[in-house]
Amino acid sequence: MFETGAASTIVAGWPITGHGLSVPDGHIAARLRRPRRNGATHLELEPIAFMATLAALTSAPTCARGAGRATGSRAPDGAPEYARRPARQNTRAVRRVEPGVLPKPRPARPRLGASTPRRLAYRTLVTLGLLLLVGGAALAGARLWVLRSARIYRELDAVPRGEVAIVPGALVWPDGTPSAALEDRLAAALDLYRAGKVRRVLVSGDHARVGYDEPNAMRAWLVSRGVPSEDVFMDHAGLRTLDTMQRAARVFGVRDAVVCTQGFHLPRALYLARAAGFPAVGYAADRRVYANADRDARRELLATALTLIDTWSGRGPRFLGPQVPIQGDSSASHDAWTPGLVVR
């Protein structure tokens, strides 16, 4: 006896004649019985027919399962589960390689998110634009923060009285002549002193090296125009506006002041005076059109941002030194370069 999983395969579709098997009529006697419970069909063959059928089956290159999948025929309802599953198809493209010939390399695919030169340039421009936008907003915000409470006067009669006029330093020429901006600052302090708005003048500038002396040049300019020498105090370590205001409070003991400088510089100077601990107002010293006005205005934006960083970080002056009260004798602020005076 021989059992198979599909009777229709043997009767109609079994590949016996397709593999060159020829059996004379009458040599095969088969009778199909009813299917068993498991769905298989019981097939009885006579001995000769059985041997011929077995030879045909064993010589076939495919079995019933493979033939059914290769031809795409649908398995009967009674077939096992594996016979009803569709065949897996190979969707990969096969590359044929000739003997002795190296295959051509495939072009490399660009990685996901890889940067091309054009994309990199675009990203760089966008980043720079954002940085400029954020930086400009930060500088503008710093300027507005400094300007929020600055009291600046441009008319002499409107300036309130104060204890001292503070003149921040600026460029001095090699012959000791003040530059145009510094001369206007000194002229504003002179007007305040003559009008009785202040009783002392504190000139603060850079005298950190031999051969360059801003304080003595400023003092000489005021004394030559009638300000008594005992009313002019010199600060030789006013290297920055921050140093000038910090030393005015901590070395000279200034309690209130009128700051004489150009309008673009006044908001930052007054902010630093308040940060040093004494109230101050500003008297604008703009008396002409300056050649470097645009450059000074741009520089002031950056200096304002640095000023906020310095004050918030608690930075102090570079040099301090002994106390020289502004209410006392001004000769304590003289040095060896002060003409006609004895150093104490």
C-alpha positions in Angstrom: 0.0 0.0 0.0 1.1 3.6 -0.6 -0.3 6.7 1.0 -0.2 10.2 -0.3 -1.5 13.5 0.9 -3.7 14.3 -2.2 -5.7 11.9 -4.3 -6.2 14.5 -7.0 -2.5 14.7 -7.5 -2.3 11.0 -8.4 -5.4 10.9 -10.4 -5.1 14.2 -12.3 -2.1 16.2 -11.5 0.7 13.9 -10.2 3.7 14.3 -12.5 4.1 10.6 -13.6 3.8 11.1 -17.4 5.8 14.3 -17.1 8.9 12.4 -16.1 8.8 9.9 -19.0 7.0 7.0 -17.2 4.8 4.9 -19.6 2.7 2.1 -18.2 0.6 -0.2 -20.5 -3.1 -0.2 -20.0 -4.3 -2.8 -17.6 -1.0 -3.1 -15.7 -2.1 -0.6 -13.1 -5.2 -1.3 -11.1 -5.9 1.2 -8.4 -9.0 1.8 -6.4 -9.5 4.8 -4.3 -11.1 4.4 -1.0 -12.8 7.1 1.1 -10.4 9.5 2.8 -9.2 8.8 6.3 -9.8 11.1 9.2 -6.5 12.9 8.7 -7.3 13.9 5.2 -5.0 11.4 3.5 -6.2 9.0 0.7 -5.6 5.3 0.8 -4.3 4.0 -2.5 -3.9 0.4 -3.4 -1.8 -0.7 -6.3 -1.0 -4.1 -7.7 2.6 -5.2 -7.2 3.8 -4.4 -10.7 2.0 -1.1 -10.8 3.3 -0.3 -7.3 6.9 -0.8 -8.3 6.5 1.3 -11.5 4.8 4.1 -9.6 7.5 4.1 -6.9 10.3 4.3 -9.5 8.6 7.3 -11.1 8.3 9.0 -7.8 11.8 8.5 -6.7 13.3 9.6 -10.1 11.3 12.9 -10.0 13.5 15.9 -9.2 10.7 17.4 -7.1 8.3 15.9 -4.6 4.6 16.6 -4.4 5.1 19.5 -2.1 7.8 21.1 -4.3 5.8 20.5 -7.4 2.8 22.1 -6.0 4.8 25.2 -5.0 6.8 25.4 -8.2 3.6 25.2 -10.4 1.8 27.6 -8.1 -1.1 25.1 -7.7 -3.3 25.5 -4.7 -3.1 22.7 -2.2 -6.4 20.9 -1.4 -8.3 21.6 1.7 -7.3 18.4 3.3 -3.5 18.9 2.8 -1.2 19.5 5.8 -0.5 23.0 7.0 3.0 23.2 5.4 1.5 22.4 2.0 -0.9 25.4 2.2 1.8 28.0 3.0 2.9 30.1 0.0 6.4 29.6 -1.3 9.0 32.2 -0.3 10.2 34.2 -3.2 13.7 35.5 -3.6 13.4 39.2 -4.5 17.1 40.0 -4.5 18.7 40.8 -7.8 21.4 38.3 -8.7 24.6 39.8 -10.0 26.2 37.6 -12.6 30.0 37.7 -12.5 32.0 36.4 -15.4 35.1 34.2 -14.6 38.2 36.3 -14.3 36.4 39.7 -14.4 36.1 41.8 -11.3 32.7 43.2 -10.7 32.3 47.0 -10.9 31.9 48.6 -7.5 28.5 50.0 -6.8 28.4 53.7 -6.2 28.2 54.6 -2.5 24.8 55.8 -1.4 24.9 59.0 0.6 24.3 58.5 4.3 21.1 59.8 5.8 21.7 63.4 6.9 25.1 63.7 5.1 26.1 67.3 4.5 26.8 68.4 1.0 28.9 71.5 0.4 25.8 73.6 -0.5 24.0 72.3 2.6 27.0 73.0 4.8 27.3 76.6 3.5 23.6 77.2 4.1 23.8 75.9 7.7 26.9 78.1 8.3 25.1 81.2 7.0 22.0 80.4 9.1 24.1 79.9 12.2 26.1 83.1 11.7 22.8 85.0 11.1 21.3 83.7 14.3 24.5 84.5 16.3 24.5 88.1 14.9 20.8 88.5 15.8 21.3 87.2 19.3 24.4 89.2 19.8 22.8 92.4 18.6 19.8 91.9 20.8 22.1 91.3 23.8 24.0 94.5 23.1 20.8 96.5 22.7 19.4 95.1 25.9 22.6 96.0 27.8 22.4 99.5 26.5 18.8 99.9 27.5 19.6 98.5 30.9 22.3 101.1 31.5 20.2 103.9 30.1 17.2 103.2 32.3 18.0 105.6 35.2 20.8 107.9 33.8 20.2 111.6 34.6 22.0 113.6 31.9 21.9 117.4 31.6 23.0 119.5 28.7 22.3 122.9 30.1 24.5 124.3 32.8 21.8 126.0 34.8 19.8 122.7 35.1 22.7 120.7 36.6 22.2 120.2 40.4 25.0 121.0 42.8 27.4 118.3 43.7 30.5 117.8 45.8 33.0 117.1 43.0 33.2 117.1 39.2 34.8 113.8 37.9 36.6 114.0 34.6 37.4 110.6 33.0 40.7 110.6 31.1 41.2 110.4 27.3 44.0 110.8 24.8 46.8 113.3 25.5 49.3 114.2 22.8 53.0 113.7 23.4 53.5 117.5 24.1 51.0 117.3 27.0 48.1 118.9 25.0 44.7 117.2 25.7 42.8 115.8 22.7 39.6 117.4 21.5 37.4 115.1 23.4 39.4 115.5 26.6 39.6 119.3 26.3 35.8 119.5 26.1 35.4 117.4 29.2 37.8 119.7 31.1 35.9 122.7 29.7 32.6 121.3 31.1 34.2 120.8 34.5 35.6 124.3 34.4 32.1 125.7 33.7 30.7 123.8 36.7 33.4 125.1 39.0 33.0 128.7 37.9 29.2 128.5 38.3 29.6 127.2 41.8 28.0 123.8 41.0 31.0 121.9 42.4 33.8 122.7 44.9 36.4 120.1 43.8 37.5 118.6 40.5 38.8 115.0 40.3 40.8 114.3 37.1 41.3 110.6 36.5 43.4 109.0 33.8 46.2 106.7 32.7 49.6 107.2 34.2 50.7 103.6 34.3 53.9 104.2 32.3 56.6 106.8 32.1 56.2 109.2 29.3 52.4 109.1 29.2 50.6 111.2 31.8 47.0 112.1 31.5 46.3 113.4 35.1 49.0 116.0 35.2 48.2 117.2 31.7 44.5 117.6 32.8 45.5 119.3 36.0 47.8 121.8 34.2 45.0 122.7 31.8 42.6 123.5 34.7 45.2 125.4 36.8 46.2 127.5 33.8 42.6 128.6 33.5 42.2 129.8 37.0 41.2 126.8 39.1 43.2 126.7 42.3 45.7 123.9 42.6 44.3 122.8 46.0 40.9 122.1 44.4 42.3 119.8 41.7 42.7 116.1 42.7 44.5 113.6 40.5 43.8 109.9 40.1 46.8 108.3 38.5 45.3 104.8 38.1 42.1 105.6 36.2 42.9 103.0 33.5 39.2 102.3 32.8 35.9 104.0 33.6 35.3 101.2 36.1 38.6 102.0 37.9 37.8 105.7 37.9 34.5 105.3 39.7 35.6 102.5 42.0 38.6 104.5 43.1 36.6 107.7 43.5 34.5 105.9 46.1 37.1 103.8 47.8 40.2 106.0 47.6 38.9 109.5 47.5 35.7 109.0 49.5 33.4 110.7 47.0 29.8 110.8 48.2 28.1 112.5 45.2 29.4 113.8 41.9 28.8 115.3 38.5 30.4 113.4 35.7 31.8 115.4 32.8 32.1 113.5 29.6 30.6 113.0 26.1 27.0 112.0 25.8 27.7 108.5 24.4 29.9 107.8 27.4 27.7 109.2 30.1 25.2 106.3 30.6 27.9 103.8 31.3 29.9 106.2 33.5 26.8 106.9 35.6 25.9 103.3 35.9 29.4 102.5 37.2 29.2 105.4 39.7 26.0 103.9 41.1 27.6 100.5 41.2 30.5 102.0 43.1 28.1 103.3 45.8 27.5 107.0 45.2 24.8 108.9 43.3 25.9 110.8 40.2 24.5 112.9 37.4 26.0 113.7 34.1 26.8 116.9 32.3 27.3 116.3 28.6 30.5 117.7 27.1 29.6 117.5 23.4 30.9 120.8 22.1 31.9 119.9 18.6 31.6 117.1 15.9 34.2 114.5 16.6 36.1 112.7 13.8 35.7 109.2 15.4 32.1 109.6 16.7 30.8 106.6 14.8 33.6 104.4 15.9 33.2 105.5 19.5 29.5 104.8 19.4 30.1 101.2 18.2 32.8 100.7 20.7 30.6 101.9 23.5 28.0 99.1 22.7 30.6 96.4 23.4 32.0 98.3 26.4 28.5 98.5 27.9 28.1 94.7 27.7 31.5 94.2 29.3 30.6 96.7 32.0 27.6 94.6 33.0 29.7 91.5 33.1 32.3 93.3 35.3 29.7 94.7 37.7 27.7 91.5 38.0 30.9 89.5 38.6 32.1 91.9 41.3 35.2 93.0 39.6 37.1 95.8 41.3 39.8 98.3 40.2 43.3 97.1 39.2 45.0 99.3 41.8 43.8 100.9 45.0 46.4 102.6 47.2 46.3 104.9 50.3 43.3 107.0 51.1 43.2 110.6 49.7 40.0 112.2 51.0 38.4 114.6 48.5 37.6 117.0 51.4 41.3 117.2 52.4 44.5 118.5 50.8 44.9 117.8 47.1 48.7 117.8 47.3 48.4 114.2 48.6 47.5 113.2 45.0 50.6 114.8 43.5 53.6 112.8 42.2 57.1 113.4 40.9 55.7 114.6 37.6 53.6 117.3 39.0 55.4 120.5 38.0 56.5 123.0 40.7 55.1 120.9 43.6 56.8 118.9 46.3 55.9 115.2 46.6 54.7 114.2 50.0 
